[in-house]
Amino acid sequence: MRPTIIEAAVNGPWTRSRQPGIPLSVDEIISEAISCAHAGASVIHFHAYDDETGEQTTDLSVIEAVIDGIRDQVDVVIYPAIRYMSNADAIRPESGKLRYDHFDALGRSGKIDWLIVDPGSTNLVRTTDRELEDAVVDINSPRAIQHGLRVAATHGLNPTMAIYDPGYLRLAHILAGREPRLPKPVYRFMFSEQLTFGFPPREYALDAYMRLYAEIGVSSPWMVAGLGTNVLPLVPKVVELGGHVRAGLEDFELGTPMTNLALVTATARAIEDAGGSIATTAQTRELIT
């Protein structure tokens, strides 16, 4: 049985208004990432925030400070967030370059291991939204997706690709196949309870993705993840099928009192209880080569 990778997504785009416990400052993110690594996470994903404005940022100095601070203490696979864009900017012809400029720079400097690509667009609506004031459209144009994959191919970065519904996987598989130098993608099946996209975290949903995997001939690693959800009940099935798991406050139920460390610890325990083992960073790199 292959080892199971744990990825820790420590904060996400929520700000503390929706997820009060997330780390925001450089020091907070570094501290929580290191704790998660010691608990079993071999992959760290983070969103950088501006200390003065409290908003997300792709400022290289902030991102690099987080990466360097983590790497000074632990050896992990690490990658930051894609650049947030307004809907108007997201449909511009140059949106791919705007989204991935910081990844291009980080790839040139060898600072990162993975690059995030969302191969599709979707409405992000919470089930409790009444006036839809917080609802957004996450837009990723085909050309922007292609641009991200080409940045990954240029710098030898594994693209981690968020699959919000089956159509995302079909498009991702086609576009990834057109980049011969692209390292192996890692597909993240995105589930949710609190938002309305895709499937809830159920075994029938995972079975559906596995059947589609087989039908279109995908052989890349995959993991379960989500937004506003708890994927822990899927862990036994994931271990049985040879997949991997993402944990952390970006993905877990919004407003939770849980911490990143508690979520990673619970995920590691669930993997071991299911008869699996936790992938080290060296094993993680081997699995995605």
N, C-alpha and C positions, 0 to 999 in steps of 0.2 A: 504494500500500500504506500503510495507516494506521500511525502510530507505535505501538510496543509499550510499554505501561506496565510498569515494574518496581516492585513493592511490596516493601519490606524489613520482614520480621517478625523483630525483632531478639532476642526472648528467649522469650516464651511462658510457660506455666504450670509448666514442668518443674522448676524449681529446679536447682541445680548437681549434685544427686545423679543426675539423668538426662541433663542437657546441661551438662557442666562449663564450657563456654566462654561461657555467656550473660552479658550485662551485667545487673547487678542494681541498683546504686546509681544515684541521679539523674545523677551526673556520668558514670558509665560508659555509661548509656543515651544521654545526650546526645552523648557523644564518638562512639559507634559509629553513631548515626543520622546524624550529620553526615558521617562517612566514607562511609557508604552513599549518601548524597545526592550527594556529589561523584563517586561511582562510577557513578551513573546512576539511582538510586532516586528517584522523584518522590512516592512514598507511603511513609510510615513508620507502622508499627503496633508498639505496645509494651504490655507488662504492667508496671505499677508494683509495686515491692516496698518493704516496710517495712525500713529499715536495721537496726532493732533486732531484729525477730523473724525476718527473712528470709522472711516470708510475703508473698503477694500482697496488695495493698491497692487500694482505690478512694478513698483519702483525696484530696480535691481539692487540698490543698496540695502533695502529692507529684506528682500528675498534672500540675498546672499548672506546677510547677517544671521538669519534663521538657519540656513543650510550649514554654514560654517560652525555655528554654535552646537548644532546637533552632531555633526561629524567629528567635532573635537572630542566627543564623549562616547559615541557609539557608531558602529558600522551598519548602516541601513540603506536600503533603496529609498530614494527620496524624490519628490516632485511637487511643485507648487500648483496653484490654480491657473486656469485659463483667464484671460482678461475679460472682465464683465463689460458688456456693451449694451447700449440702448437698442431697442428694436430698429430704429431708423438707421443706426450705424451698422447693425448686424446684416442688413441686406445690401450694403454698399459693395461694389466690386472689389474694393481693397480691404474688406473686412477680415479676410484670412491673414493678411500681413499685420493688421492692427491687433488681431487676437494673439498672434504668435511671435511678435517681435522679441518679447522677453525670453521666450523659450529658445529662439534662435541664438540670442546672446548667451544664455546659460549653457546651451549645447556646445557652442564654440569654446567656452571656458571649461568644459568638462564638469560642471557643477551638479548636473542632474543625471538620473538614470532613465526615467520614464517621461512621457509627454501625454497630456490628456487630450482626447478627441471625443466630442459628442457627435456621433454620426447621424444627426437628425434634429428635428425641431418638435417642441411639444408645449402644451399649456401646462403651467405649474399652478394648480388651483388646490387650495386646501378644502377639505370637506366642510369645514366650518365657515368658509368665506360666504358672506351674505351679499354684500355690495360689490364684491370682487375688487376691492380697492388694493389688495395686496397681490392679486393674481398677475402673473407675468407670462409672456411667451418667450421661451428659450429658443432663439433662432440660430441655427447653424446651417448656412447655405452649403450646397454641394461643393462649390468652389473653395469655400473656407475650410471645409473638411479635408478636401484634397490638399490644400496648402499645408495644413497641420501634418498630414501624413508625409508630405515631402520634406518638411523640416525634420521630422523624426528620422526619415531615411538618410538625410544629409548628415546628421550628427550621431547616427547609430543608437537612437533612443527607442525603447519599447513603447508603442502607443497603448495606453490604457483607455479602452473605448466603452463609454457608458451606453448600455442598451436599455432604453426606456420602453421600447415595445419591439415586437419581432421584426418590423420593417427596418429598424436601426441595424439589426444584425445582418440582414440581407444586403443592405447598402454597404455596410462596413466591410463585409467579406469581399464584395466586388471591388471596392476602391483599394483596399489593402492589397489585393491580388495584382493590381496594376503598378505597384511600386516594388520592383524586384530587389532593391537594396534594403527594404523595410525590415527591421528586426521583428521578431514574433509579437503580434498583438496580444494583449490580455483583455478579454471581454468581461465587463461587469454587468450582470443582469440586475437591473434596478427595480426593486419592489417598493411598494408603499401602502400604508394604511391611512395616514393623515392627508395624503394628496391623492388625486384621482387618476394619475397616469398609470398605464400599464397594468400589471398584475399585483394583487396582494401577495405577501410571502407565504405561498402554499406549495405543497409538493406537486400538485397537478400543474402549476405554473412552471416549476423547474423541469418537470417531465416534458412539457411542451417545448421549452427551449432546447432540451437535450435531443428531442426528436427533430427539431429544425436543424440543430448542429449536424446531426447525422445526414439529413436529407441534402443539405447544401455542401457538405464535405468540409466542415471546419475542424481543424485539429489543434487550435490554439488553446492555451490555458484559459480558464474562466473562473469567476468568483461571484458570490452573491453579495449584494449591496443594496442600497436604497436611499430614500429620503423620507423622514417622518415615519420610521418603521423599526421593527425588531425582527431581525432575520435569525436570531438564535434557534428558534424551533426547527429551522431548516438544516442546522449543522450536521445532524446524523446522516441525512441524505446526501449532503455535500461531501462528507468524508467518504461515504460509500461509493460515490460516483467519481471521486478524484478531483473535486473542485477546491476552491479556496474561499476565504471569508474576509469581508471588510467590516470593521467595527469602528466605533467612535461617535462623537457628538455631532458630526456633520450628518450622519445617517440616521441616528436613533430618534425616537419620538421627541418632537419639539416640546420644550418646557420641562424636560425630565430633570429630576434631581441627581441622576446618575453622573458619574465622572468618566473621562476617557480611560483612566486606569482601571476602573471597575468594569467597564465594557470589554476592554481587551482581556482582562483577567477571566471574565465570565466566558468569553469566546474560547480562550485557550483551554479552560476546564471542559467546556462542551466538546471540543475536538478530542481531547484525551478520553473523556467518558465514552465517546463513540468509537474508540479504538484507534484513533489516529495519533499522529505526532505533529509537533509544531515545526515548521520549516525554519531553519536558521537563515541568516542572510546569504551565506554561501550557497545553500541549497536553493534558495529563492532565485538567485542569479542563474544557477544551473537549470532550473525548471523553465526559465523564460528565454534560454539561449536557443 
